[in-house]
Amino acid sequence: MLGKKTTNKLRPFILGLAVLGLGLQTAQAGFYVYQLPDGSRVVTDQPRYEKKYNLIRSSKEVENIGRVVASGYQKNTTIKDFRFEALIQEMASRYEVDVDLVKAIIRAESFFNPNATSRVGASGLMQLMPATAKQYGVTDLYSPSQNIEAGVRHLKYLLKRYPDSLSHALAAYNAGESAVDLHQGIPPYRETRTYVDKVLKFYTLYSRN
């Protein structure tokens, strides 16, 4: 049995271990940033599924989380959004992809929100899945430059894979190539069919402006 003096000496050490353990658990769990209906944002190490919690960003690292919590996002409801115009123009030109098509996909995917995160893990302006991002060497899914470049490169790949059908390429961007190949066309998923129609609509709007 430990004496009272020994216990007192060990108390700070034990407390330190407890704090360290809590920190390790938090790091393993990851961090989630949610926006509430009043516009305020909260960060937590546990996912929330209540309707009022709108997921803004998830990350295994705490770096830059404070900036996301502190900043708000103003959705632009007009067809003209120039916040990433130069970057989109640069990447579209570099990989020879129609700039209006890139804009249409970004609008449909994230509404030009660089911190957008879906419940399945798609992130950033072009809503890249982690596996796709890794394939193109992305180290920060929320970096507009990295996200757009990888998204445009992936789109270029899909356009080459389905040269005779833009709709098939878009469906593959949303549902994956295996789904398109399996169904020999646009998969019979409501989400994918809605997505393809939405991108084509935006593509037409951008092409006219």
N, C-alpha and C positions, 0 to 999 in steps of 0.2 A: 504494500500500500504506500502511495506517495504521501509525503508530509505536506503540511499546509504551505510551507515556504517553497518547496519544490513545485507545487501546483501553481503558485502565484508566478513563479519564474517561467513556467511553461505556458501560461495563459496567452501572452502575446504571440508566442510561436504557433499555438493551436489556432488562434484567431486568424493569423496570417495564412495558415494552410486552408482554413475554411474560405477565406476570401479568394485565394488562388483557385481553389476548387470551383467556386462559383464562377470565376472568370473563365475557366476552361470550359465549363458547361455552356456558358453564354456563347463562347467562340464557336463551339461545336454546333450549337443550335442555330446560329446565324441571327441576323437582324432584319426586322421588317418595318417599313415606314408606311403608315396609313394616313389618309386624309379623311377628316370627318365632314359632315354636311355643312358645318359652319366655316369650313376652310382651314381650320387648325390641323396640325399634323402631330402624330405621336410615333415614337419608336419603341419597339418591343422585341423581345427575343422569342416570342411565341406567335404563331400565325393566328389571325382573328378571322372568323367566318361570318360575323354578323353583317347584315346588308349595309349598315351605315359605314362600315370600314372599307374604304377604297384603297387597295394596295397601290402604292406609288413606286416602291422599290424594295427589293430584297437583296441581301448580300451576306456572305460569310464573314466579311471583314467590316470593321467599324469605321474604317477610313472613309472620309467624305460623307458619312451618314448625317453628321450635324448640318452640313451645307444643304443637304436635301430637305431636312426637317425645317430649316430656317427659311428656305425659299419656297415660294408658291409657284403655281403654273397657271398661266392665263391662256385658256383655250381660244384659238383664233377660229371663228366660225366662217370667215370668208375664204374664198378659193385662193386668194393671194396671201402667201405666208413667206416672207423673205428672210427669216431668221437664219436659215442654213443654205441660202441660195448659192453663195459662192462655193461652198463645200460640195453641194449636190452637183453643181455645174462641173466642178473639177473632177469628181469621181466618175460621173457619167461620160465625160469626154475621155478620161484615161482608159476606161474599159469599153468604150464605144457602145454605150447603152443609151437609149432615148431618154433624155433628161425629164421629159413630161411623164414617162412611165415610172421613173424613180420617184418623182413627186407624188404620183397617184398611189404608189405602194406605201410610201411613208404616211400619207394622209389616212389611208385605210387602216394601216397597222397601228399607228400611235397618235395620230392627229398632231404630228410634229412635237410630241412630248419626249424629250431625250431621257426622261426618268421613268417612262412607262414600263410596267412589269405585269405580265399576265400571270394567272394562277398556275399555269403549267411551266412557268419559268422563262418564257420568251421575254426579251428585254431590249430596251433602247428604241431609237427612232424606227429601225426596220424590224424590230421584234425578233431578234436572233435567238435561237435556242442555243444553250451552252455548247452542245456538240458541234453545231454548225460554226459557231464563233471560234471554237478551238481549231477547227479545220482550217480556218483562214488566219490563224495567228493572233486573234483578238485577246488582249490582256485586260481590257476594261470595257465591258459591255455597254456602259453608259457614256463612253467617250463618243461624241458625235462623229468625229473623224474616223475612228476605228469602226464604229458601228455601220456607218454609211458605206465605207469602203468595202467591208466584208459583205454587206447586204447586196451591193451592186455587183461584186464579183460572183456571188452565189446566183444572183439573177441572170448574169451573163452566161453562167454555166447551164442554167435551166433553159434559157432561150436557145442555146446550141443543142441541148439534148432533145428539145421539142421544137425544131425549126419550122414546122408546118402549122403550129397552133399556139398562139399566145395564151389562149385560155388554159391549155394544158400546162404551160410553164407556170402560170399564176397558181393553178390548182396545186402544183407540186411545191410551190413556195409555201403554200398554206398547209397542205396535208402530207407532203413528202412524196418523193418520186415513186416509192413502192406502192403507194395507194393509187397513184395515177396509172402505173403500169398494170397493177392488178385488175383495175376496172377498165383498162384500155381507153381512158379518157377522164373527164372530171368525175371524181368519186361521188356517190350518191349521199353525200353528207350535207346537211342543210347549211352548216357553217361555211363549208368550202364553196358551195354554190353561191351563197350570199356574198362571200368574199370576192369571188371572181367577178360577179356582176358589179360590185361596189368599185373595185379597182378599174374596171373598164369604163364605168361611168365617170370616175374622176379623171381618167386618162383622156377621155373625150373633152372634158371641161378644160383641162390644162392645155390641150392641144389647140383649143380655140382662142386662148388668151396669149 
